[in-house]
């Protein structure tokens, strides 16, 4: 799947997914335009999409930092690593992809 990367599977509340590297030979890495797809069971959980160049220091992506329901969000960046974090709620099971 060269054009998509799953960055989280069934992530629970108050957690961070492992940083996923989008490698340089995929089309999604070459472009600065991306679509973030977030779905699953939210309850009252808030999801934040974060990016990093080193998989250590993370930055929230403006406009994708307070997601409370299934959505698709277009974002622009060229970060190497991607993850989501969840805060609050109970029984969350969040899935996310970068396309």
Buried (B, 14 or more C-beta within 10 A) or exposed (E): EEEBBEBBEEBBBEBBBEBBEBEEEBEBBEEEEBEBBBBBBBEEBBBBBBBBEEBEEBEEBEEBBEBBEBEEBEBEEEBBBBBBBBBEBEEBBBBBBBB
